[in-house]
Amino acid sequence: MTVNPCLYVKIPKSAPTNSRMLPSDSDIQTALDSVDLPFGLFFPFLYYTGCRPQEALALTYADIDFDKKLI
């Protein structure tokens, strides 16, 4: 592709203007410190990989390359 098609999309004036608040560093640290094994690793996995919950839940064992340490 030589042109980004998103450049031609016009945002409607009635589009929601909700802004999202990011959690503070202390909130993140509290969540990471309260990990309860084994399901408790889900939040750190999401945080450190940047996966969305749906993406993480769709992963299978075959998606993990242990030799290259990649998902």
C-alpha positions as CSV (number, residue, x, y, z in Angstrom):
1,M,0.0,0.0,0.0
2,T,1.3,3.4,-0.8
3,V,-1.5,5.4,0.8
4,N,-3.1,5.1,4.3
5,P,-6.8,4.7,3.7
6,C,-7.5,6.1,7.2
7,L,-6.4,9.5,6.0
8,Y,-9.7,9.8,4.1
9,V,-12.0,8.8,7.0
10,K,-13.8,11.8,8.5
11,I,-14.7,11.5,12.1
12,P,-18.4,12.4,12.7
13,K,-19.1,15.4,14.8
14,S,-21.3,13.3,17.0
15,A,-18.5,10.9,17.9
16,P,-18.1,10.2,21.6
17,T,-15.4,12.2,23.3
18,N,-14.9,10.0,26.3
19,S,-11.4,9.9,27.5
20,R,-9.9,7.0,29.2
21,M,-7.9,7.3,32.4
22,L,-4.8,5.2,32.7
23,P,-4.2,3.4,36.0
24,S,-1.5,5.0,38.1
25,D,1.8,3.3,38.7
26,S,0.8,2.4,42.2
27,D,-2.4,0.9,41.0
28,I,-0.5,-1.3,38.5
29,Q,2.0,-2.3,41.2
30,T,-0.8,-3.2,43.6
31,A,-2.4,-5.4,41.0
32,L,0.9,-7.1,40.1
33,D,1.7,-7.7,43.8
34,S,-1.7,-9.3,44.5
35,V,-1.2,-12.2,42.0
36,D,-2.8,-15.4,43.1
37,L,-1.4,-18.4,41.3
38,P,-2.3,-20.0,38.8
39,F,-5.1,-17.8,37.3
40,G,-3.5,-14.7,38.9
41,L,-0.9,-14.7,36.2
42,F,-3.5,-13.5,33.7
43,F,-3.2,-9.8,34.6
44,P,0.7,-9.7,34.5
45,F,0.5,-11.6,31.2
46,L,-1.7,-8.9,29.7
47,Y,0.3,-6.1,31.2
48,Y,3.7,-7.4,30.0
49,T,2.7,-8.6,26.6
50,G,0.2,-5.9,25.7
51,C,-2.4,-8.5,24.7
52,R,-6.1,-7.7,24.9
53,P,-8.0,-10.2,27.1
54,Q,-9.7,-11.8,24.1
55,E,-6.4,-12.2,22.3
56,A,-4.8,-13.9,25.4
57,L,-7.8,-16.2,25.9
58,A,-7.6,-17.3,22.2
59,L,-3.9,-18.4,22.5
60,T,-3.1,-22.1,22.3
61,Y,0.0,-24.0,23.4
62,A,1.0,-24.2,19.8
63,D,1.2,-20.4,19.6
64,I,4.2,-20.3,22.1
65,D,7.7,-20.8,20.8
66,F,9.7,-21.7,23.9
67,D,13.0,-21.9,22.0
68,K,12.8,-18.3,20.6
69,K,10.8,-17.2,23.7
70,L,8.0,-15.7,21.5
71,I,4.3,-15.9,21.6
